[in-house]
Amino acid sequence: MSDQKQLHRDTIWPVRAFACPVCHSFTPFEADRCGTCGSAVGLHLPTRAMVALDGDAAQGDGQRWIRCTQN
């Protein structure tokens, strides 16, 4: 295999598709709302799961998680 092909092969990373927890439509991880149903969503990093938000927070793991304000 050529060096260029090997470099390309070694730099491809798998991409994970996320689904809206309400309607199960594809939702990019950087989205703050589902494009299909409009639900407020966020990515819960410890579980790597998309969660529905109630206001600016979500309940999970027995804790209240708040939305990150960094953009």
HTML snippet that shows the backbone in 3Dmol.js (N, CA, C, O; Angstrom):
<script src="https://3Dmol.org/build/3Dmol-min.js"></script>
<div id="view" style="width:600px;height:400px;position:relative"></div>
<script>
const pdb = `
ATOM      1  N   MET A   1       0.855  -1.166   0.000  1.00  0.00           N
ATOM      2  CA  MET A   1       0.000   0.000   0.000  1.00  0.00           C
ATOM      3  C   MET A   1       0.904   1.232   0.000  1.00  0.00           C
ATOM      4  O   MET A   1       1.926   1.264   0.686  1.00  0.00           O
ATOM      5  N   SER A   2       0.519   2.237  -0.771  1.00  0.00           N
ATOM      6  CA  SER A   2       1.330   3.450  -0.837  1.00  0.00           C
ATOM      7  C   SER A   2       1.252   4.205   0.493  1.00  0.00           C
ATOM      8  O   SER A   2       0.311   4.038   1.269  1.00  0.00           O
ATOM      9  N   ASP A   3       2.265   5.036   0.732  1.00  0.00           N
ATOM     10  CA  ASP A   3       2.286   5.823   1.966  1.00  0.00           C
ATOM     11  C   ASP A   3       1.064   6.731   2.071  1.00  0.00           C
ATOM     12  O   ASP A   3       0.506   6.902   3.155  1.00  0.00           O
ATOM     13  N   GLN A   4       0.647   7.313   0.946  1.00  0.00           N
ATOM     14  CA  GLN A   4      -0.511   8.217   0.951  1.00  0.00           C
ATOM     15  C   GLN A   4      -1.789   7.462   1.325  1.00  0.00           C
ATOM     16  O   GLN A   4      -2.592   7.960   2.114  1.00  0.00           O
ATOM     17  N   LYS A   5      -1.982   6.269   0.767  1.00  0.00           N
ATOM     18  CA  LYS A   5      -3.170   5.480   1.092  1.00  0.00           C
ATOM     19  C   LYS A   5      -3.137   5.043   2.552  1.00  0.00           C
ATOM     20  O   LYS A   5      -4.169   5.052   3.223  1.00  0.00           O
ATOM     21  N   GLN A   6      -1.967   4.660   3.046  1.00  0.00           N
ATOM     22  CA  GLN A   6      -1.849   4.243   4.444  1.00  0.00           C
ATOM     23  C   GLN A   6      -2.150   5.412   5.380  1.00  0.00           C
ATOM     24  O   GLN A   6      -2.831   5.237   6.390  1.00  0.00           O
ATOM     25  N   LEU A   7      -1.644   6.609   5.048  1.00  0.00           N
ATOM     26  CA  LEU A   7      -1.910   7.790   5.862  1.00  0.00           C
ATOM     27  C   LEU A   7      -3.409   8.072   5.903  1.00  0.00           C
ATOM     28  O   LEU A   7      -3.959   8.352   6.969  1.00  0.00           O
ATOM     29  N   HIS A   8      -4.069   8.001   4.754  1.00  0.00           N
ATOM     30  CA  HIS A   8      -5.512   8.237   4.697  1.00  0.00           C
ATOM     31  C   HIS A   8      -6.252   7.198   5.534  1.00  0.00           C
ATOM     32  O   HIS A   8      -7.180   7.536   6.268  1.00  0.00           O
ATOM     33  N   ARG A   9      -5.852   5.966   5.426  1.00  0.00           N
ATOM     34  CA  ARG A   9      -6.505   4.885   6.160  1.00  0.00           C
ATOM     35  C   ARG A   9      -6.331   5.060   7.669  1.00  0.00           C
ATOM     36  O   ARG A   9      -7.253   4.789   8.439  1.00  0.00           O
ATOM     37  N   ASP A  10      -5.157   5.512   8.087  1.00  0.00           N
ATOM     38  CA  ASP A  10      -4.873   5.669   9.508  1.00  0.00           C
ATOM     39  C   ASP A  10      -5.526   6.902  10.120  1.00  0.00           C
ATOM     40  O   ASP A  10      -5.606   7.003  11.344  1.00  0.00           O
ATOM     41  N   THR A  11      -5.993   7.841   9.301  1.00  0.00           N
ATOM     42  CA  THR A  11      -6.574   9.069   9.843  1.00  0.00           C
ATOM     43  C   THR A  11      -8.094   9.116   9.743  1.00  0.00           C
ATOM     44  O   THR A  11      -8.691  10.133  10.096  1.00  0.00           O
ATOM     45  N   ILE A  12      -8.726   8.070   9.283  1.00  0.00           N
ATOM     46  CA  ILE A  12     -10.188   8.014   9.230  1.00  0.00           C
ATOM     47  C   ILE A  12     -10.694   7.524  10.585  1.00  0.00           C
ATOM     48  O   ILE A  12     -10.262   6.482  11.079  1.00  0.00           O
ATOM     49  N   TRP A  13     -11.606   8.278  11.175  1.00  0.00           N
ATOM     50  CA  TRP A  13     -12.163   7.923  12.472  1.00  0.00           C
ATOM     51  C   TRP A  13     -13.622   7.523  12.306  1.00  0.00           C
ATOM     52  O   TRP A  13     -14.338   8.113  11.497  1.00  0.00           O
ATOM     53  N   PRO A  14     -14.067   6.533  13.057  1.00  0.00           N
ATOM     54  CA  PRO A  14     -15.480   6.180  12.981  1.00  0.00           C
ATOM     55  C   PRO A  14     -16.335   7.321  13.533  1.00  0.00           C
ATOM     56  O   PRO A  14     -15.925   8.019  14.460  1.00  0.00           O
ATOM     57  N   VAL A  15     -17.501   7.501  12.967  1.00  0.00           N
ATOM     58  CA  VAL A  15     -18.415   8.552  13.389  1.00  0.00           C
ATOM     59  C   VAL A  15     -19.650   7.894  13.982  1.00  0.00           C
ATOM     60  O   VAL A  15     -20.192   6.948  13.410  1.00  0.00           O
ATOM     61  N   ARG A  16     -20.088   8.389  15.118  1.00  0.00           N
ATOM     62  CA  ARG A  16     -21.262   7.821  15.762  1.00  0.00           C
ATOM     63  C   ARG A  16     -22.487   8.666  15.430  1.00  0.00           C
ATOM     64  O   ARG A  16     -22.441   9.893  15.512  1.00  0.00           O
ATOM     65  N   ALA A  17     -23.554   8.024  15.064  1.00  0.00           N
ATOM     66  CA  ALA A  17     -24.813   8.720  14.795  1.00  0.00           C
ATOM     67  C   ALA A  17     -25.620   8.771  16.093  1.00  0.00           C
ATOM     68  O   ALA A  17     -25.719   7.776  16.811  1.00  0.00           O
ATOM     69  N   PHE A  18     -26.187   9.924  16.381  1.00  0.00           N
ATOM     70  CA  PHE A  18     -27.010  10.089  17.572  1.00  0.00           C
ATOM     71  C   PHE A  18     -28.465  10.238  17.165  1.00  0.00           C
ATOM     72  O   PHE A  18     -28.773  10.754  16.090  1.00  0.00           O
ATOM     73  N   ALA A  19     -29.352   9.784  18.029  1.00  0.00           N
ATOM     74  CA  ALA A  19     -30.787   9.872  17.765  1.00  0.00           C
ATOM     75  C   ALA A  19     -31.456  10.708  18.842  1.00  0.00           C
ATOM     76  O   ALA A  19     -31.058  10.682  20.007  1.00  0.00           O
ATOM     77  N   CYS A  20     -32.466  11.440  18.440  1.00  0.00           N
ATOM     78  CA  CYS A  20     -33.279  12.200  19.385  1.00  0.00           C
ATOM     79  C   CYS A  20     -33.945  11.197  20.333  1.00  0.00           C
ATOM     80  O   CYS A  20     -34.530  10.218  19.870  1.00  0.00           O
ATOM     81  N   PRO A  21     -33.868  11.422  21.654  1.00  0.00           N
ATOM     82  CA  PRO A  21     -34.492  10.480  22.584  1.00  0.00           C
ATOM     83  C   PRO A  21     -36.019  10.535  22.575  1.00  0.00           C
ATOM     84  O   PRO A  21     -36.670   9.667  23.156  1.00  0.00           O
ATOM     85  N   VAL A  22     -36.594  11.541  21.924  1.00  0.00           N
ATOM     86  CA  VAL A  22     -38.052  11.681  21.874  1.00  0.00           C
ATOM     87  C   VAL A  22     -38.628  11.011  20.630  1.00  0.00           C
ATOM     88  O   VAL A  22     -39.518  10.167  20.736  1.00  0.00           O
ATOM     89  N   CYS A  23     -38.116  11.388  19.428  1.00  0.00           N
ATOM     90  CA  CYS A  23     -38.693  10.858  18.181  1.00  0.00           C
ATOM     91  C   CYS A  23     -37.767   9.875  17.461  1.00  0.00           C
ATOM     92  O   CYS A  23     -38.165   9.272  16.465  1.00  0.00           O
ATOM     93  N   HIS A  24     -36.549   9.707  17.949  1.00  0.00           N
ATOM     94  CA  HIS A  24     -35.565   8.756  17.417  1.00  0.00           C
ATOM     95  C   HIS A  24     -35.039   9.112  16.029  1.00  0.00           C
ATOM     96  O   HIS A  24     -34.508   8.248  15.331  1.00  0.00           O
ATOM     97  N   SER A  25     -35.181  10.376  15.619  1.00  0.00           N
ATOM     98  CA  SER A  25     -34.610  10.831  14.346  1.00  0.00           C
ATOM     99  C   SER A  25     -33.138  11.162  14.538  1.00  0.00           C
ATOM    100  O   SER A  25     -32.705  11.466  15.650  1.00  0.00           O
ATOM    101  N   PHE A  26     -32.361  11.104  13.445  1.00  0.00           N
ATOM    102  CA  PHE A  26     -30.948  11.467  13.498  1.00  0.00           C
ATOM    103  C   PHE A  26     -30.810  12.898  13.999  1.00  0.00           C
ATOM    104  O   PHE A  26     -31.515  13.796  13.538  1.00  0.00           O
ATOM    105  N   THR A  27     -29.898  13.107  14.946  1.00  0.00           N
ATOM    106  CA  THR A  27     -29.634  14.433  15.501  1.00  0.00           C
ATOM    107  C   THR A  27     -28.133  14.591  15.680  1.00  0.00           C
ATOM    108  O   THR A  27     -27.533  13.806  16.414  1.00  0.00           O
ATOM    109  N   PRO A  28     -27.497  15.574  15.040  1.00  0.00           N
ATOM    110  CA  PRO A  28     -26.056  15.779  15.218  1.00  0.00           C
ATOM    111  C   PRO A  28     -25.735  16.089  16.682  1.00  0.00           C
ATOM    112  O   PRO A  28     -26.528  16.733  17.369  1.00  0.00           O
ATOM    113  N   PHE A  29     -24.587  15.637  17.152  1.00  0.00           N
ATOM    114  CA  PHE A  29     -24.264  15.814  18.569  1.00  0.00           C
ATOM    115  C   PHE A  29     -24.146  17.282  18.968  1.00  0.00           C
ATOM    116  O   PHE A  29     -24.332  17.613  20.139  1.00  0.00           O
ATOM    117  N   GLU A  30     -23.842  18.163  18.026  1.00  0.00           N
ATOM    118  CA  GLU A  30     -23.706  19.580  18.363  1.00  0.00           C
ATOM    119  C   GLU A  30     -25.046  20.324  18.344  1.00  0.00           C
ATOM    120  O   GLU A  30     -25.093  21.510  18.669  1.00  0.00           O
ATOM    121  N   ALA A  31     -26.125  19.647  17.971  1.00  0.00           N
ATOM    122  CA  ALA A  31     -27.446  20.285  17.897  1.00  0.00           C
ATOM    123  C   ALA A  31     -27.998  20.554  19.294  1.00  0.00           C
ATOM    124  O   ALA A  31     -27.757  19.784  20.224  1.00  0.00           O
ATOM    125  N   ASP A  32     -28.738  21.650  19.432  1.00  0.00           N
ATOM    126  CA  ASP A  32     -29.406  21.908  20.703  1.00  0.00           C
ATOM    127  C   ASP A  32     -30.904  21.613  20.626  1.00  0.00           C
ATOM    128  O   ASP A  32     -31.602  21.621  21.639  1.00  0.00           O
ATOM    129  N   ARG A  33     -31.387  21.351  19.406  1.00  0.00           N
ATOM    130  CA  ARG A  33     -32.780  20.946  19.195  1.00  0.00           C
ATOM    131  C   ARG A  33     -32.841  19.892  18.105  1.00  0.00           C
ATOM    132  O   ARG A  33     -32.046  19.907  17.164  1.00  0.00           O
ATOM    133  N   CYS A  34     -33.784  18.984  18.238  1.00  0.00           N
ATOM    134  CA  CYS A  34     -34.012  17.982  17.203  1.00  0.00           C
ATOM    135  C   CYS A  34     -34.607  18.680  15.986  1.00  0.00           C
ATOM    136  O   CYS A  34     -35.544  19.468  16.116  1.00  0.00           O
ATOM    137  N   GLY A  35     -34.072  18.397  14.816  1.00  0.00           N
ATOM    138  CA  GLY A  35     -34.572  19.002  13.593  1.00  0.00           C
ATOM    139  C   GLY A  35     -35.925  18.476  13.169  1.00  0.00           C
ATOM    140  O   GLY A  35     -36.595  19.104  12.348  1.00  0.00           O
ATOM    141  N   THR A  36     -36.348  17.342  13.703  1.00  0.00           N
ATOM    142  CA  THR A  36     -37.628  16.747  13.327  1.00  0.00           C
ATOM    143  C   THR A  36     -38.756  17.153  14.272  1.00  0.00           C
ATOM    144  O   THR A  36     -39.781  17.673  13.831  1.00  0.00           O
ATOM    145  N   CYS A  37     -38.568  16.917  15.571  1.00  0.00           N
ATOM    146  CA  CYS A  37     -39.657  17.189  16.518  1.00  0.00           C
ATOM    147  C   CYS A  37     -39.467  18.474  17.314  1.00  0.00           C
ATOM    148  O   CYS A  37     -40.395  18.922  17.987  1.00  0.00           O
ATOM    149  N   GLY A  38     -38.277  19.077  17.251  1.00  0.00           N
ATOM    150  CA  GLY A  38     -38.034  20.342  17.941  1.00  0.00           C
ATOM    151  C   GLY A  38     -37.713  20.222  19.420  1.00  0.00           C
ATOM    152  O   GLY A  38     -37.591  21.237  20.107  1.00  0.00           O
ATOM    153  N   SER A  39     -37.574  19.000  19.926  1.00  0.00           N
ATOM    154  CA  SER A  39     -37.248  18.824  21.343  1.00  0.00           C
ATOM    155  C   SER A  39     -35.860  19.367  21.649  1.00  0.00           C
ATOM    156  O   SER A  39     -34.942  19.231  20.841  1.00  0.00           O
ATOM    157  N   ALA A  40     -35.707  19.985  22.822  1.00  0.00           N
ATOM    158  CA  ALA A  40     -34.396  20.437  23.280  1.00  0.00           C
ATOM    159  C   ALA A  40     -33.593  19.200  23.679  1.00  0.00           C
ATOM    160  O   ALA A  40     -34.066  18.370  24.455  1.00  0.00           O
ATOM    161  N   VAL A  41     -32.384  19.082  23.147  1.00  0.00           N
ATOM    162  CA  VAL A  41     -31.549  17.910  23.405  1.00  0.00           C
ATOM    163  C   VAL A  41     -30.128  18.338  23.759  1.00  0.00           C
ATOM    164  O   VAL A  41     -29.716  19.466  23.487  1.00  0.00           O
ATOM    165  N   GLY A  42     -29.404  17.428  24.361  1.00  0.00           N
ATOM    166  CA  GLY A  42     -28.004  17.655  24.680  1.00  0.00           C
ATOM    167  C   GLY A  42     -27.281  16.331  24.753  1.00  0.00           C
ATOM    168  O   GLY A  42     -27.905  15.278  24.881  1.00  0.00           O
ATOM    169  N   LEU A  43     -25.970  16.384  24.673  1.00  0.00           N
ATOM    170  CA  LEU A  43     -25.158  15.171  24.747  1.00  0.00           C
ATOM    171  C   LEU A  43     -24.678  14.983  26.172  1.00  0.00           C
ATOM    172  O   LEU A  43     -24.028  15.867  26.729  1.00  0.00           O
ATOM    173  N   HIS A  44     -24.988  13.847  26.767  1.00  0.00           N
ATOM    174  CA  HIS A  44     -24.536  13.487  28.109  1.00  0.00           C
ATOM    175  C   HIS A  44     -23.219  12.742  27.941  1.00  0.00           C
ATOM    176  O   HIS A  44     -23.206  11.560  27.600  1.00  0.00           O
ATOM    177  N   LEU A  45     -22.110  13.440  28.183  1.00  0.00           N
ATOM    178  CA  LEU A  45     -20.793  12.874  27.899  1.00  0.00           C
ATOM    179  C   LEU A  45     -20.468  11.596  28.662  1.00  0.00           C
ATOM    180  O   LEU A  45     -19.906  10.680  28.060  1.00  0.00           O
ATOM    181  N   PRO A  46     -20.790  11.475  29.964  1.00  0.00           N
ATOM    182  CA  PRO A  46     -20.431  10.234  30.657  1.00  0.00           C
ATOM    183  C   PRO A  46     -21.013   8.974  30.016  1.00  0.00           C
ATOM    184  O   PRO A  46     -20.370   7.924  30.010  1.00  0.00           O
ATOM    185  N   THR A  47     -22.229   9.076  29.477  1.00  0.00           N
ATOM    186  CA  THR A  47     -22.851   7.906  28.851  1.00  0.00           C
ATOM    187  C   THR A  47     -22.803   7.962  27.332  1.00  0.00           C
ATOM    188  O   THR A  47     -23.182   7.006  26.654  1.00  0.00           O
ATOM    189  N   ARG A  48     -22.329   9.102  26.795  1.00  0.00           N
ATOM    190  CA  ARG A  48     -22.285   9.319  25.346  1.00  0.00           C
ATOM    191  C   ARG A  48     -23.655   9.098  24.706  1.00  0.00           C
ATOM    192  O   ARG A  48     -23.779   8.497  23.640  1.00  0.00           O
ATOM    193  N   ALA A  49     -24.669   9.604  25.392  1.00  0.00           N
ATOM    194  CA  ALA A  49     -26.045   9.445  24.922  1.00  0.00           C
ATOM    195  C   ALA A  49     -26.701  10.810  24.762  1.00  0.00           C
ATOM    196  O   ALA A  49     -26.407  11.742  25.510  1.00  0.00           O
ATOM    197  N   MET A  50     -27.579  10.919  23.795  1.00  0.00           N
ATOM    198  CA  MET A  50     -28.370  12.123  23.597  1.00  0.00           C
ATOM    199  C   MET A  50     -29.514  12.074  24.606  1.00  0.00           C
ATOM    200  O   MET A  50     -30.181  11.048  24.742  1.00  0.00           O
ATOM    201  N   VAL A  51     -29.742  13.181  25.314  1.00  0.00           N
ATOM    202  CA  VAL A  51     -30.807  13.237  26.315  1.00  0.00           C
ATOM    203  C   VAL A  51     -31.738  14.404  26.009  1.00  0.00           C
ATOM    204  O   VAL A  51     -31.326  15.408  25.427  1.00  0.00           O
ATOM    205  N   ALA A  52     -32.988  14.258  26.409  1.00  0.00           N
ATOM    206  CA  ALA A  52     -33.964  15.336  26.265  1.00  0.00           C
ATOM    207  C   ALA A  52     -33.802  16.287  27.445  1.00  0.00           C
ATOM    208  O   ALA A  52     -33.591  15.854  28.578  1.00  0.00           O
ATOM    209  N   LEU A  53     -33.902  17.579  27.171  1.00  0.00           N
ATOM    210  CA  LEU A  53     -33.757  18.587  28.216  1.00  0.00           C
ATOM    211  C   LEU A  53     -35.116  19.137  28.606  1.00  0.00           C
ATOM    212  O   LEU A  53     -36.005  19.301  27.771  1.00  0.00           O
ATOM    213  N   ASP A  54     -35.256  19.413  29.874  1.00  0.00           N
ATOM    214  CA  ASP A  54     -36.441  20.083  30.393  1.00  0.00           C
ATOM    215  C   ASP A  54     -35.974  21.462  30.825  1.00  0.00           C
ATOM    216  O   ASP A  54     -35.384  21.613  31.895  1.00  0.00           O
ATOM    217  N   GLY A  55     -36.234  22.465  30.004  1.00  0.00           N
ATOM    218  CA  GLY A  55     -35.662  23.791  30.237  1.00  0.00           C
ATOM    219  C   GLY A  55     -34.189  23.748  29.859  1.00  0.00           C
ATOM    220  O   GLY A  55     -33.851  23.403  28.727  1.00  0.00           O
ATOM    221  N   ASP A  56     -33.325  24.089  30.780  1.00  0.00           N
ATOM    222  CA  ASP A  56     -31.881  24.044  30.526  1.00  0.00           C
ATOM    223  C   ASP A  56     -31.203  22.901  31.254  1.00  0.00           C
ATOM    224  O   ASP A  56     -29.981  22.907  31.401  1.00  0.00           O
ATOM    225  N   ALA A  57     -31.965  21.922  31.713  1.00  0.00           N
ATOM    226  CA  ALA A  57     -31.379  20.835  32.493  1.00  0.00           C
ATOM    227  C   ALA A  57     -31.974  19.491  32.087  1.00  0.00           C
ATOM    228  O   ALA A  57     -33.024  19.417  31.449  1.00  0.00           O
ATOM    229  N   ALA A  58     -31.273  18.442  32.474  1.00  0.00           N
ATOM    230  CA  ALA A  58     -31.744  17.073  32.249  1.00  0.00           C
ATOM    231  C   ALA A  58     -31.490  16.277  33.518  1.00  0.00           C
ATOM    232  O   ALA A  58     -30.546  16.561  34.256  1.00  0.00           O
ATOM    233  N   GLN A  59     -32.319  15.294  33.771  1.00  0.00           N
ATOM    234  CA  GLN A  59     -32.120  14.413  34.908  1.00  0.00           C
ATOM    235  C   GLN A  59     -31.466  13.135  34.423  1.00  0.00           C
ATOM    236  O   GLN A  59     -31.864  12.584  33.396  1.00  0.00           O
ATOM    237  N   GLY A  60     -30.478  12.662  35.140  1.00  0.00           N
ATOM    238  CA  GLY A  60     -29.830  11.413  34.776  1.00  0.00           C
ATOM    239  C   GLY A  60     -28.795  11.036  35.807  1.00  0.00           C
ATOM    240  O   GLY A  60     -28.201  11.909  36.440  1.00  0.00           O
ATOM    241  N   ASP A  61     -28.573   9.769  35.982  1.00  0.00           N
ATOM    242  CA  ASP A  61     -27.589   9.273  36.946  1.00  0.00           C
ATOM    243  C   ASP A  61     -27.896   9.764  38.361  1.00  0.00           C
ATOM    244  O   ASP A  61     -26.989   9.869  39.187  1.00  0.00           O
ATOM    245  N   GLY A  62     -29.164  10.065  38.648  1.00  0.00           N
ATOM    246  CA  GLY A  62     -29.519  10.574  39.959  1.00  0.00           C
ATOM    247  C   GLY A  62     -29.061  12.003  40.200  1.00  0.00           C
ATOM    248  O   GLY A  62     -29.058  12.473  41.338  1.00  0.00           O
ATOM    249  N   GLN A  63     -28.670  12.699  39.128  1.00  0.00           N
ATOM    250  CA  GLN A  63     -28.180  14.067  39.239  1.00  0.00           C
ATOM    251  C   GLN A  63     -28.925  14.964  38.264  1.00  0.00           C
ATOM    252  O   GLN A  63     -29.566  14.495  37.323  1.00  0.00           O
ATOM    253  N   ARG A  64     -28.828  16.253  38.507  1.00  0.00           N
ATOM    254  CA  ARG A  64     -29.379  17.246  37.584  1.00  0.00           C
ATOM    255  C   ARG A  64     -28.221  17.776  36.759  1.00  0.00           C
ATOM    256  O   ARG A  64     -27.266  18.326  37.309  1.00  0.00           O
ATOM    257  N   TRP A  65     -28.295  17.617  35.448  1.00  0.00           N
ATOM    258  CA  TRP A  65     -27.248  18.079  34.539  1.00  0.00           C
ATOM    259  C   TRP A  65     -27.718  19.354  33.870  1.00  0.00           C
ATOM    260  O   TRP A  65     -28.866  19.447  33.435  1.00  0.00           O
ATOM    261  N   ILE A  66     -26.820  20.351  33.786  1.00  0.00           N
ATOM    262  CA  ILE A  66     -27.186  21.609  33.149  1.00  0.00           C
ATOM    263  C   ILE A  66     -26.459  21.757  31.823  1.00  0.00           C
ATOM    264  O   ILE A  66     -25.411  21.151  31.597  1.00  0.00           O
ATOM    265  N   ARG A  67     -27.034  22.573  30.955  1.00  0.00           N
ATOM    266  CA  ARG A  67     -26.470  22.802  29.621  1.00  0.00           C
ATOM    267  C   ARG A  67     -25.163  23.588  29.730  1.00  0.00           C
ATOM    268  O   ARG A  67     -25.070  24.552  30.489  1.00  0.00           O
ATOM    269  N   CYS A  68     -24.176  23.171  28.977  1.00  0.00           N
ATOM    270  CA  CYS A  68     -22.913  23.893  28.884  1.00  0.00           C
ATOM    271  C   CYS A  68     -23.166  25.198  28.138  1.00  0.00           C
ATOM    272  O   CYS A  68     -23.870  25.205  27.128  1.00  0.00           O
ATOM    273  N   THR A  69     -22.606  26.287  28.616  1.00  0.00           N
ATOM    274  CA  THR A  69     -22.836  27.578  27.976  1.00  0.00           C
ATOM    275  C   THR A  69     -21.757  27.939  26.975  1.00  0.00           C
ATOM    276  O   THR A  69     -21.842  28.993  26.344  1.00  0.00           O
ATOM    277  N   GLN A  70     -20.746  27.102  26.808  1.00  0.00           N
ATOM    278  CA  GLN A  70     -19.697  27.387  25.834  1.00  0.00           C
ATOM    279  C   GLN A  70     -20.177  27.023  24.446  1.00  0.00           C
ATOM    280  O   GLN A  70     -20.765  25.960  24.245  1.00  0.00           O
ATOM    281  N   ASN A  71     -19.930  27.892  23.495  1.00  0.00           N
ATOM    282  CA  ASN A  71     -20.286  27.631  22.096  1.00  0.00           C
ATOM    283  C   ASN A  71     -19.059  27.678  21.248  1.00  0.00           C
ATOM    284  O   ASN A  71     -19.139  27.485  20.035  1.00  0.00           O
TER     285      ASN A  71
END
`;
const viewer = $3Dmol.createViewer("view");
viewer.addModel(pdb, "pdb");
viewer.setStyle({}, {cartoon: {color: "spectrum"}});
viewer.zoomTo();
viewer.render();
</script>
